[in-house]
């Protein structure tokens, strides 16, 4: 059976990348294979995770390239050269342009640490999402996996999973629990679902 070729785009520690690597080993992701990891930051720990799993990785430093256009051209070149079918944004701290996202419709997936449409869009990333949820006083949060389009966190939802908020939660404890109970579960499941759809066509 042919498998969809996956590229994972990262910026930091790569915990979501690790969840994907583990899911592939366990056979949760069976319709796709991680073929490439691209980081926009030198020294991101995600690159170490890729190396340990024998996955080729490339650094495309946005700042050093001088413009978003050149940065995206380099990404497109890598994605096309490696015949990538699915692009997974896993803690990738760069907002991609409309011309980039339109090039790969329903082929770019992102995980966001809230139940969209709450606490999402520009400026909502990392701990800020969890700080906002706690400030607002919501009782339930979670994670959402969605397709990426030109609107930050605005694409069609693939999967969501809810996580209850505890009274003693801090942004840090909530972040860890949302990752463990939601992000690391629904991101691999969503990747499998999208890959299965692609290879069945």
N, C-alpha and C positions, 0 to 999 in steps of 0.2 A: 504493500500500500504506500502511495506517495504521501509525504508529510509536508505541511506548509513550513516555509522557512521564516524563522522569527528573528527580528533584531530587537534588542532591549536597550532603551536609551536611559542613561542614569546620570546623576550628578553627585551622589554622596556615598553613603555607607552600603547601599545595595541590599537592604533587608528584603525588599520586594523581589529583587533579582534572585536572592537566595531561595525565596519561597517558590519561584518559578523553576529554578534548577532542581530543587528537591521534588517538586511535583512531576517534573519530567522523569526523574529517576524512579519515582513510585508508580509511574504509568497513569497519573491523573491527566497529564498532558501527553497524549499519544498520537494526536493528529498533526502535531507540530514539533519542530526541533529548534532550539535556540542555536543560531548559527553565528551570531555577532552581537557584541556588546559595544555600544558607543557612549563615551563619557564626554561631557563638555568641560570637565575639570581634570587637570593633571592630579595624580595622587589620590583620586577618589578610591575609597576602600572597595567599592564595587568591582574595580579592575582586578583586585587581588582575588575576589570571589570568582570572577570569570576565569582567571588563570588557573586557580585550583580545580575548576571544572573542565579545564582544557577547551574553553570557548575563546575563539579569537576576539581581541578587543582593540579598539582604536580610540585615541583621544582627539577630539575636534575642539580646540580651545576657542570659544566664541570671542573672548576679549582679544586674543592675539590676532585673530583673523580680521578684526577691525570693523566688520559690519554684519548685520543679521543676514543680508543677502548672500554674502560670501559663505557665511556659516551654513546656511540652508543649502546652497549649491553643493558644498562638500558633503553634507548629509545625503542629499539626493544621489550624488555620485556613488557613495558607499552602498546605499540601499539598492540602487539599480545594478551595480557591479556584482553584488552578492545575491541578486535575484530574490530579494526579500519579499515575502507575501504579507507579513503582519508586523507592525511596529508597535512595541509596547513601551509606554512611557512609565517608568518605575522610579518615582522620585526624581523626575527630570525637571529641573528648575528653569526651563526656557519656554516661553510662550511662542508657539509656531505660527507663522503667518498664514493668511487665508490661501495664498497661492500654493504654499506647501501642503496644507491639509486637503485642499481640493484635488491635489495630484493623487492622493491615496484615499478615496472615499471608502468609508467603512473598513479601513485597513489599519487605522491608528486607534489604539486603546489606551485609556488612562484610568488610574485608580485615584479616587479622591476620598479623603477621610471624613466625609459627612454624608448624610442622606440628601443628595441633591433633590430639590432646589434650595435647601437650607445651607448657609455658610459656604458658598462657593463663588466662583468668579474671580475677577482680578483682585490680587491682594490676599486672597484666602489660600494659604498654603502652610505646611508644617504645623507648628504649635499654634499659630494664629487661629486655625480652624477650631481647635479644641478650646482655646481661650474664649472664643466667641460663643461657642455652645454653652460653656459654663456660665459666662456673663449673662447670657439670655435666659438661663434657667431651664432649658429643655430637659426632659427626663430620659429621652432616648436619642441617641445619635447612631453612628454606624459608618459604613463605607459604601461607595458607589463605583462601579466600573462602567465606563461609558465610551462610546466612540468619540473621537476628537474631531471637531469642526472649527470654523473660524472664531467661534465665541468661546472664551475660556469656560470650561466645565459645562458647555451648552449642548453637547452632542447627545444623541439618542442613548438612553440607559440600557445596559446589557444585563446587569445584576445589581442587587442591593442586599445588604445584610444589616440588621439593626443590632445595636449594643446598648444596654441600659447604662445610665449614668448613676454613679453612687454619690451619696452625700459628701463623702470625704475625698472625692476625686480632685486631683490637680490636673492642669493641662498635660503634664508629663505622664501621670498614671493612666489618664484617659487615652492618650496617644498610644501607649504600649498595648492597652487592652483592645483598642480598635484595630490595631495592626494584627494582633494575635488571633482575635475572634472573628474578624471580618476581612480585612485586606488580604491577609495571607491565604484565606480560603477562597474568596470569590474571584481574586485576580487569576489564579491558575485555572479555575473552572471556566471563567469567561474566555480565557485564551484558548482553552480546549474547544469551547463551543464555536468560536469564530474560525479557528483552524479547521474544525470538522466541516463547517459550512463551505469553506473555500475548497477543501480537497474533494468534497462530494459533487462540486459543480463540473 
